[in-house]
Amino acid sequence: MDPSGQQFEIASGGVRAVVTEVGAGLRSFTVGGVPYVETHEAGKRPPRGSGSLLAPWPNRVAGGRWTWEGTPQQLALTEPAAGNAIHGLLRHVLWEAEHEAESVRLTAVAPPQPGWPEPVRVAVRYTVGYEGLTVTTVATNLGEWPVPFGLGFHPYLRAGDAETDDSTLRLAATTELPLEAQLPAGLARPLAGADPLRDGRPLRGVSLDSAFGGCEPDPVDGRVRHTLTAPDGSGVALWADPDFRWVQVFTPEDFPGRSRAVAVEPMTCPPDALNSGTDLIVLEPGKAWTGSWGLTPISATA
């Protein structure tokens, strides 16, 4: 059995994606055979969180400890070397799938357990079409009491066949959250209006494992939009609903098959939000939250 479980291919014309049964992760996304996310070999686990869905919280919880409604919580330390809980509860479980030609819907429940007080059902639908890829998530509180919720995704973007070092990253963020050991170490600071990441920063020689916030929607379509482009202007746009106010950027140098890679992770809340409360979504009993993001190819400039 592949560690990622079944592989669900969806396609519309030349737009194609593969989604995994384990973790409901995005394994690949191509348009006309051109890759716009990093992939990984069959028979191996996704490296470096590649393509993962992060729920019911993204990123890290310091020491796995937090408090909800006056009750201390202690999560399993799934990042044992650092002593943290990381990336939620659903990355390594089998999701129930409804597979069609152009879409696949996967569903799983984060049950009550040590460190997590109420059951939350997460349903995600991946759809391909002429615009590219759309990913829509619905989170529902199945319990009897309110519960916090946060969501993130962990795609490693590619500007087609361009090397990461030859690509330029542009973010819609307006703030940066200082981190120490990947955890918040102070208040978010404003990015200057001419900050390279807002105007477009070439990635050669740049090392990032950073959290950015205050992501501003485009006034035309109301979507947050981050881009990764090649020297000729081609590349990929990652768009998201306004609730995705945060984005983590990670540039490991040991991604399999690539000298460098860049994760651009849309998130509804920052690292350690279960403790800070920053931008947490609170799900009332029986209520649901819905949010979408997606990937759209960018054509080369004339």
LUMZA-843464 format. One record per residue (C-alpha): residue in one letter; y, z, x. Coordinates in nm, 2 decimals. Last residue first. Example, Ala and Ser with C-alpha at 12.3 -4.5 7.8 and 13.67 -1.06 7.14 Angstrom:
+---------+--------+--------+--------+
! residuo !      y !      z !      x !
+---------+--------+--------+--------+
!       s !  -0.11 !   0.71 !   1.37 !
!       a !  -0.45 !   0.78 !   1.23 !
+---------+--------+--------+--------+
//
This chain:
+---------+--------+--------+--------+
! residuo !      y !      z !      x !
+---------+--------+--------+--------+
!       a !   3.93 !  -2.40 !   0.49 !
!       t !   3.82 !  -2.04 !   0.46 !
!       a !   3.45 !  -1.98 !   0.44 !
!       s !   3.32 !  -1.87 !   0.10 !
!       i !   3.28 !  -1.50 !   0.01 !
!       p !   2.94 !  -1.39 !  -0.14 !
!       t !   2.95 !  -1.13 !  -0.42 !
!       l !   2.78 !  -0.79 !  -0.41 !
!       g !   2.77 !  -0.53 !  -0.69 !
!       w !   2.88 !  -0.20 !  -0.84 !
!       s !   2.83 !  -0.04 !  -1.18 !
!       g !   2.87 !   0.30 !  -1.34 !
!       t !   2.74 !   0.47 !  -1.66 !
!       w !   2.75 !   0.84 !  -1.75 !
!       a !   2.52 !   0.99 !  -2.01 !
!       k !   2.53 !   1.29 !  -2.25 !
!       g !   2.23 !   1.48 !  -2.39 !
!       p !   2.36 !   1.81 !  -2.24 !
!       e !   2.70 !   1.76 !  -2.07 !
!       l !   2.70 !   1.56 !  -1.74 !
!       v !   2.97 !   1.68 !  -1.50 !
!       i !   3.07 !   1.41 !  -1.25 !
!       l !   3.18 !   1.55 !  -0.92 !
!       d !   3.50 !   1.41 !  -0.78 !
!       t !   3.55 !   1.70 !  -0.53 !
!       g !   3.34 !   2.00 !  -0.64 !
!       s !   3.36 !   2.14 !  -0.28 !
!       n !   3.01 !   2.27 !  -0.27 !
!       l !   2.82 !   2.01 !  -0.47 !
!       a !   3.06 !   1.76 !  -0.31 !
!       d !   2.90 !   1.82 !   0.04 !
!       p !   2.98 !   1.46 !   0.14 !
!       p !   3.23 !   1.28 !  -0.09 !
!       c !   3.19 !   1.18 !  -0.45 !
!       t !   3.13 !   0.86 !  -0.66 !
!       m !   2.98 !   0.68 !  -0.36 !
!       p !   2.98 !   0.32 !  -0.23 !
!       e !   2.80 !   0.30 !   0.10 !
!       v !   2.90 !   0.03 !   0.36 !
!       a !   2.63 !   0.04 !   0.62 !
!       v !   2.70 !  -0.16 !   0.93 !
!       a !   2.44 !  -0.29 !   1.17 !
!       r !   2.41 !  -0.33 !   1.55 !
!       s !   2.16 !  -0.48 !   1.80 !
!       r !   1.96 !  -0.61 !   1.50 !
!       g !   1.58 !  -0.64 !   1.46 !
!       p !   1.54 !  -0.27 !   1.38 !
!       f !   1.87 !  -0.08 !   1.34 !
!       d !   1.93 !   0.10 !   1.66 !
!       e !   2.31 !   0.07 !   1.72 !
!       p !   2.40 !   0.25 !   1.40 !
!       t !   2.74 !   0.17 !   1.23 !
!       f !   2.79 !   0.40 !   0.93 !
!       v !   3.07 !   0.36 !   0.67 !
!       q !   3.08 !   0.60 !   0.38 !
!       v !   3.28 !   0.50 !   0.07 !
!       w !   3.45 !   0.71 !  -0.19 !
!       r !   3.63 !   0.65 !  -0.52 !
!       f !   3.32 !   0.49 !  -0.69 !
!       d !   3.45 !   0.60 !  -1.04 !
!       p !   3.68 !   0.29 !  -1.02 !
!       d !   3.38 !   0.05 !  -1.07 !
!       a !   3.25 !  -0.12 !  -0.76 !
!       w !   3.28 !  -0.43 !  -0.56 !
!       l !   3.11 !  -0.51 !  -0.23 !
!       a !   3.25 !  -0.84 !  -0.10 !
!       v !   3.04 !  -1.06 !   0.13 !
!       g !   3.10 !  -1.30 !   0.42 !
!       s !   3.28 !  -1.62 !   0.50 !
!       g !   3.62 !  -1.61 !   0.67 !
!       d !   3.52 !  -1.83 !   0.97 !
!       p !   3.51 !  -1.53 !   1.20 !
!       a !   3.26 !  -1.36 !   0.97 !
!       t !   3.37 !  -1.13 !   0.69 !
!       l !   3.27 !  -0.78 !   0.55 !
!       t !   3.47 !  -0.68 !   0.24 !
!       h !   3.54 !  -0.37 !   0.03 !
!       r !   3.65 !  -0.40 !  -0.34 !
!       v !   3.73 !  -0.13 !  -0.60 !
!       r !   3.74 !  -0.31 !  -0.93 !
!       g !   4.02 !  -0.32 !  -1.19 !
!       d !   4.01 !  -0.70 !  -1.22 !
!       v !   4.36 !  -0.80 !  -1.11 !
!       p !   4.50 !  -0.46 !  -1.00 !
!       d !   4.22 !  -0.43 !  -0.75 !
!       p !   4.10 !  -0.07 !  -0.77 !
!       e !   4.20 !   0.18 !  -0.50 !
!       c !   3.95 !   0.38 !  -0.30 !
!       g !   4.11 !   0.73 !  -0.26 !
!       g !   3.83 !   0.82 !  -0.02 !
!       f !   3.68 !   0.74 !   0.32 !
!       a !   3.38 !   0.91 !   0.49 !
!       s !   3.29 !   0.83 !   0.85 !
!       d !   2.99 !   0.75 !   1.07 !
!       l !   3.17 !   0.49 !   1.27 !
!       s !   3.14 !   0.33 !   1.61 !
!       v !   3.38 !   0.04 !   1.69 !
!       g !   3.32 !  -0.17 !   2.00 !
!       r !   3.31 !  -0.50 !   1.81 !
!       l !   3.38 !  -0.41 !   1.44 !
!       p !   3.69 !  -0.61 !   1.38 !
!       r !   3.91 !  -0.41 !   1.14 !
!       g !   4.06 !  -0.56 !   0.83 !
!       d !   4.40 !  -0.46 !   0.67 !
!       r !   4.28 !  -0.14 !   0.52 !
!       l !   4.04 !  -0.06 !   0.81 !
!       p !   4.31 !  -0.14 !   1.06 !
!       d !   4.56 !   0.11 !   0.91 !
!       a !   4.88 !  -0.07 !   0.80 !
!       g !   4.94 !   0.15 !   0.50 !
!       a !   4.85 !   0.45 !   0.70 !
!       l !   4.54 !   0.63 !   0.60 !
!       p !   4.61 !   0.96 !   0.42 !
!       r !   4.42 !   1.27 !   0.54 !
!       a !   4.13 !   1.42 !   0.35 !
!       l !   4.12 !   1.80 !   0.38 !
!       g !   3.92 !   1.98 !   0.65 !
!       a !   3.59 !   1.97 !   0.83 !
!       p !   3.36 !   1.80 !   0.58 !
!       l !   3.00 !   1.75 !   0.70 !
!       q !   2.86 !   1.48 !   0.92 !
!       a !   2.83 !   1.71 !   1.22 !
!       e !   3.20 !   1.75 !   1.20 !
!       l !   3.38 !   1.53 !   0.94 !
!       p !   3.74 !   1.45 !   0.87 !
!       l !   3.78 !   1.28 !   0.52 !
!       e !   3.97 !   0.96 !   0.55 !
!       t !   4.22 !   0.85 !   0.28 !
!       t !   4.35 !   0.52 !   0.13 !
!       a !   4.02 !   0.33 !   0.09 !
!       a !   4.00 !  -0.03 !  -0.03 !
!       l !   3.81 !  -0.11 !   0.29 !
!       r !   3.81 !  -0.42 !   0.52 !
!       l !   3.54 !  -0.48 !   0.78 !
!       t !   3.56 !  -0.77 !   1.02 !
!       s !   3.25 !  -0.93 !   1.17 !
!       d !   3.17 !  -1.05 !   1.53 !
!       d !   3.01 !  -0.72 !   1.63 !
!       t !   2.80 !  -0.73 !   1.31 !
!       e !   2.65 !  -1.07 !   1.42 !
!       a !   2.72 !  -1.36 !   1.18 !
!       d !   2.43 !  -1.50 !   0.99 !
!       g !   2.57 !  -1.41 !   0.65 !
!       a !   2.84 !  -1.15 !   0.68 !
!       r !   2.58 !  -0.88 !   0.65 !
!       l !   2.60 !  -0.55 !   0.47 !
!       y !   2.38 !  -0.24 !   0.52 !
!       p !   2.33 !  -0.11 !   0.17 !
!       h !   2.32 !   0.27 !   0.10 !
!       f !   2.40 !   0.35 !  -0.26 !
!       g !   2.57 !   0.66 !  -0.40 !
!       l !   2.57 !   0.87 !  -0.71 !
!       g !   2.70 !   1.22 !  -0.79 !
!       f !   2.60 !   1.45 !  -1.08 !
!       p !   2.68 !   1.80 !  -1.19 !
!       v !   2.48 !   1.97 !  -1.47 !
!       p !   2.58 !   2.10 !  -1.81 !
!       w !   2.31 !   2.30 !  -1.99 !
!       e !   2.02 !   2.22 !  -2.22 !
!       g !   1.86 !   1.95 !  -2.01 !
!       l !   1.80 !   1.58 !  -2.04 !
!       n !   2.14 !   1.50 !  -1.87 !
!       t !   2.16 !   1.12 !  -1.86 !
!       a !   2.25 !   0.89 !  -1.56 !
!       v !   2.30 !   0.52 !  -1.63 !
!       t !   2.32 !   0.29 !  -1.33 !
!       t !   2.43 !  -0.08 !  -1.32 !
!       v !   2.38 !  -0.30 !  -1.01 !
!       t !   2.52 !  -0.65 !  -1.02 !
!       l !   2.43 !  -0.91 !  -0.76 !
!       g !   2.59 !  -1.26 !  -0.71 !
!       e !   2.85 !  -1.41 !  -0.93 !
!       y !   2.62 !  -1.69 !  -1.05 !
!       g !   2.35 !  -1.44 !  -1.15 !
!       v !   2.13 !  -1.16 !  -1.03 !
!       t !   2.07 !  -0.83 !  -1.21 !
!       y !   1.96 !  -0.49 !  -1.08 !
!       r !   1.93 !  -0.23 !  -1.35 !
!       v !   1.93 !   0.15 !  -1.27 !
!       a !   1.81 !   0.43 !  -1.49 !
!       v !   1.85 !   0.79 !  -1.37 !
!       r !   1.72 !   1.08 !  -1.59 !
!       v !   1.86 !   1.42 !  -1.50 !
!       p !   1.66 !   1.74 !  -1.55 !
!       e !   1.86 !   2.06 !  -1.50 !
!       p !   1.88 !   2.34 !  -1.23 !
!       w !   1.83 !   2.17 !  -0.89 !
!       g !   1.80 !   2.40 !  -0.59 !
!       p !   1.43 !   2.49 !  -0.64 !
!       q !   1.32 !   2.24 !  -0.91 !
!       p !   1.44 !   2.10 !  -1.24 !
!       p !   1.33 !   1.74 !  -1.27 !
!       a !   1.50 !   1.43 !  -1.11 !
!       v !   1.38 !   1.17 !  -1.36 !
!       a !   1.30 !   0.81 !  -1.28 !
!       t !   1.38 !   0.47 !  -1.43 !
!       l !   1.39 !   0.11 !  -1.29 !
!       r !   1.53 !  -0.20 !  -1.46 !
!       v !   1.47 !  -0.54 !  -1.30 !
!       s !   1.67 !  -0.85 !  -1.36 !
!       e !   1.67 !  -1.23 !  -1.34 !
!       a !   1.30 !  -1.31 !  -1.41 !
!       e !   1.22 !  -0.98 !  -1.58 !
!       h !   1.07 !  -0.66 !  -1.45 !
!       e !   1.06 !  -0.33 !  -1.64 !
!       a !   0.99 !  -0.06 !  -1.37 !
!       e !   0.90 !   0.30 !  -1.36 !
!       w !   1.02 !   0.46 !  -1.03 !
!       l !   0.78 !   0.60 !  -0.77 !
!       v !   0.94 !   0.88 !  -0.57 !
!       h !   1.08 !   0.88 !  -0.21 !
!       r !   1.45 !   0.82 !  -0.26 !
!       l !   1.48 !   1.03 !  -0.58 !
!       l !   1.60 !   1.38 !  -0.49 !
!       g !   1.95 !   1.34 !  -0.35 !
!       h !   2.08 !   1.18 !  -0.03 !
!       i !   2.05 !   1.48 !   0.22 !
!       a !   1.98 !   1.85 !   0.22 !
!       n !   2.09 !   2.00 !   0.54 !
!       g !   1.95 !   2.19 !   0.84 !
!       a !   2.06 !   1.93 !   1.10 !
!       a !   1.71 !   1.87 !   1.24 !
!       p !   1.56 !   1.93 !   0.89 !
!       e !   1.75 !   1.66 !   0.70 !
!       t !   1.54 !   1.71 !   0.38 !
!       l !   1.62 !   2.08 !   0.38 !
!       a !   1.48 !   2.17 !   0.03 !
!       l !   1.76 !   2.28 !  -0.20 !
!       q !   1.88 !   2.64 !  -0.24 !
!       q !   2.10 !   2.72 !  -0.55 !
!       p !   2.31 !   3.02 !  -0.61 !
!       t !   2.39 !   3.09 !  -0.98 !
!       g !   2.75 !   3.14 !  -1.08 !
!       e !   2.77 !   2.83 !  -1.30 !
!       w !   2.64 !   2.62 !  -1.01 !
!       t !   2.63 !   2.74 !  -0.65 !
!       w !   2.54 !   2.55 !  -0.33 !
!       r !   2.30 !   2.57 !  -0.04 !
!       g !   2.11 !   2.28 !   0.12 !
!       g !   2.24 !   2.40 !   0.45 !
!       a !   2.55 !   2.19 !   0.39 !
!       v !   2.47 !   1.94 !   0.11 !
!       r !   2.47 !   1.58 !   0.26 !
!       n !   2.52 !   1.22 !   0.14 !
!       p !   2.49 !   1.12 !  -0.22 !
!       w !   2.41 !   1.34 !  -0.52 !
!       p !   2.17 !   1.31 !  -0.82 !
!       a !   2.11 !   1.05 !  -0.67 !
!       l !   2.13 !   0.82 !  -0.37 !
!       l !   1.98 !   0.48 !  -0.42 !
!       s !   1.86 !   0.34 !  -0.08 !
!       g !   1.92 !  -0.01 !   0.06 !
!       s !   1.85 !   0.10 !   0.42 !
!       g !   1.82 !   0.48 !   0.45 !
!       r !   1.82 !   0.44 !   0.84 !
!       p !   1.51 !   0.23 !   0.83 !
!       p !   1.33 !   0.14 !   0.50 !
!       r !   0.97 !   0.24 !   0.54 !
!       k !   0.74 !  -0.01 !   0.69 !
!       g !   0.46 !  -0.23 !   0.55 !
!       a !   0.68 !  -0.53 !   0.50 !
!       e !   0.96 !  -0.56 !   0.75 !
!       h !   1.32 !  -0.46 !   0.68 !
!       t !   1.63 !  -0.61 !   0.52 !
!       e !   2.00 !  -0.62 !   0.61 !
!       v !   2.23 !  -0.73 !   0.34 !
!       y !   2.41 !  -1.06 !   0.28 !
!       p !   2.13 !  -1.30 !   0.39 !
!       v !   2.18 !  -1.68 !   0.35 !
!       g !   1.88 !  -1.84 !   0.18 !
!       g !   2.10 !  -2.01 !  -0.08 !
!       v !   2.23 !  -1.67 !  -0.17 !
!       t !   2.03 !  -1.37 !  -0.03 !
!       f !   1.99 !  -1.01 !  -0.12 !
!       s !   1.71 !  -0.79 !   0.03 !
!       r !   1.54 !  -0.46 !   0.00 !
!       l !   1.76 !  -0.29 !  -0.25 !
!       g !   1.61 !   0.05 !  -0.33 !
!       a !   1.45 !   0.18 !  -0.65 !
!       g !   1.33 !   0.48 !  -0.44 !
!       v !   0.97 !   0.35 !  -0.43 !
!       e !   0.94 !   0.05 !  -0.66 !
!       t !   1.15 !  -0.17 !  -0.43 !
!       v !   1.40 !  -0.43 !  -0.52 !
!       v !   1.41 !  -0.79 !  -0.39 !
!       a !   1.71 !  -1.01 !  -0.45 !
!       r !   1.77 !  -1.38 !  -0.50 !
!       v !   2.06 !  -1.61 !  -0.58 !
!       g !   1.97 !  -1.98 !  -0.53 !
!       g !   1.92 !  -2.05 !  -0.90 !
!       s !   1.87 !  -1.71 !  -1.06 !
!       a !   1.62 !  -1.48 !  -0.89 !
!       i !   1.46 !  -1.14 !  -0.91 !
!       e !   1.18 !  -1.02 !  -0.68 !
!       f !   1.02 !  -0.68 !  -0.75 !
!       q !   0.83 !  -0.54 !  -0.45 !
!       q !   0.57 !  -0.29 !  -0.54 !
!       g !   0.55 !   0.03 !  -0.33 !
!       s !   0.81 !   0.09 !  -0.05 !
!       p !   0.54 !   0.24 !   0.17 !
!       d !   0.35 !  -0.08 !   0.12 !
!       m !   0.00 !   0.00 !   0.00 !
+---------+--------+--------+--------+
//
